[in-house]
Amino acid sequence: MSFTLIIIIQITFRYFLFLPLHGMEELATYLAIWTYFIGGAYGAYERTHISASLIEMFVRTETVRQGIKVLANSITVVVAVWMGVWAFDYLAWSIRLEPRSLELRAPLYWVHASMLVGLVLMSLYFAIELFENMRTLSRRWLQDPLVSGGGEEL
């Protein structure tokens, strides 16, 4: 809604009133950045994020599939936390030096904070998914320790 309102205001001022309204593109860009990172976190929460998993086509054993999911989840959590640390450093740098936007002269740390917020939330949701998949895998092993291969083809 806010993007639509910004664009309508910009079009009205520029093409109908013939008045420049500086900073609206900047504001729309900064709102888009927040939307992207919060949207990424929401995708992790809903588990609708993009996955290129082809394991189901090649591995027939469910326990092996679950083990591969745990491995993939572990890598995802490590990368998300690692990027979160970078985002924290970037935000700390931004707060310390206070860079400002060109048109609005707004401090950019509020835009840079979106990266940290989004990545912290993504890390949390990816970690929850990892623990749930680890629990599922451990239940499979506890039910039947021989199910990891047990005559099924890989």
N, C-alpha and C positions, 0 to 999 in steps of 0.2 A: 504494500500500500504506500509506504513512504517513498519507494522508488518512483512509482507512478505519479505521485504528487509532485516530486521534485522535477520530473520530466515535463509535466503539464505546466508548472510554473515557469520553467526555463523556456519552453516553446511559446507560451503566452507573452512573456517579456521580450523575447528576441524577435519573433516573427509578427506579432500583432501590435505590440506597443513600441517596437523598435528601440528598446532600451536594453543596454547590456546588464546582465545580472551575473556578476563574477562570482565564482566559487561553487556554483551549483554542480558542475561536473565533478569537482573535487569532493564535495559532500556525497554525491552518488557513489563515487569510487570507494570512499571510506566505508560507507554503509554496505557496499558489496563485499568488501573484505571481511567485515564482521559476519555477514550472511554466509560467506563461503566457509569460514572456520566453524561457526556454530552449526551450519548444515553438515559439515564433516563429522562433528561430534554427534549430531543427531543420527547420522547414518551409522556410526559405530554403535550407538545406543540401540537402534532398531535392528542392527545387524543386516542392513541393506547396502552396506558399502560394497564396492566392486571387488570381486574376487576372481582370480584366474585359475581356479582349482580344476584340474583335469584328472585328479586322483581317482575319482569314482569310475572313470573309464578304464583304468589300467589295473587297479587293485580290487580284488574281489573280497578279501578278508576285511570284515568290519573293524576288527581291532587294529589292524595295520592302518586303515584309513583314519581311525580316531587318533592313533599315534602321530600320524603325519599332520593332522589338524592341530594337535598340541604343539608340535614343532613349529608349524607356520604361525600359530598364535604367539608363541614365545618370541619369535623373530619380530613379529608385528609390535609387541609390547616394548621390546628393547629399542626398536627404531623410533616408536612414538615418544618414549621417554627421552631418548637421545635428542630428538628434535625439540622436545619440550625444554630441555636444558639450554639448547641454542636459543630458543625463543625467550627464555628467561634472561639470558645474557644480553640479547638484543634489546629487550625492554629496559633492562638496567642501564644499558648504554644510552638509550633514548631518554630516559628520565634524567640521567646525569647531564647530557649535552643539550637537551631540549630542542631538537630540530623542529622547525615549523613549516607548515604547508605554504606553498607559493602564493595562492590567491587569498585564502582566508586567514593566513598567519596563525592557524590553530596548532597547538602542540601535537606532534605526531605520536606521542606515547600512548594516547588513547586508541589509536589505530593499531599500534604495535602490540598492545595488550590483547587484542583479539587473537593473535597467534598463540600466546601463552594460554589463554582461557580455553581455546579450542583444542589445543594439544593436550592440556591437562585432562580435559573431559574425555578426549579420545583415548588417552592412556588408561584412564580409569575404566572405561567401558571395554576396551580390549583386554585389560587384565581380568575383568569379571568373566568375559567369554573364555579366556585361557583357563581360569580356575574351574569353570563349569565343564569344559572339555577334559581337563585333568581328572575331575571327579568321575565323569563318565568312563574314561579310560581305566581308572583304578577299580571301578565297580566291575568292569568287564574282566579284569585280571583276577579279582577276588572271586567272581562267580565260577570261572573256569580258567585256571592258569594255562591250560594247553590250547586255548582258543586262538592264540597268536599265530599259529600255523595250521595245526591240527588237520592236515589232509586237504585243506582247500587250496586251490591254485592262487598264486599271486598274480 
